[in-house]
């Protein structure tokens, strides 16, 4: 498997993730009330519009975490 061809894409994804997380972090420090309002609005939208999908996804992640923790991968070294 040639990993050199996928390396630039991985670097681009990492850099984009750092930029997005950094922008959200700076926004949170500069305007915490605006971030709280946006987070509440996004959560409210998800709960009213995508209620069953949102609930099933959250439940699936909890079940997946429990299966991984209690399964053979739970005590990986």
Buried (B, 14 or more C-beta within 10 A) or exposed (E): EEEEEEEEEEEEEEEEEEEEEEEEEEEEEEEEEEBEEEEEEEEEEBEEEEEEEBEEEEEEEEEEEEEEEEEEEEEEE
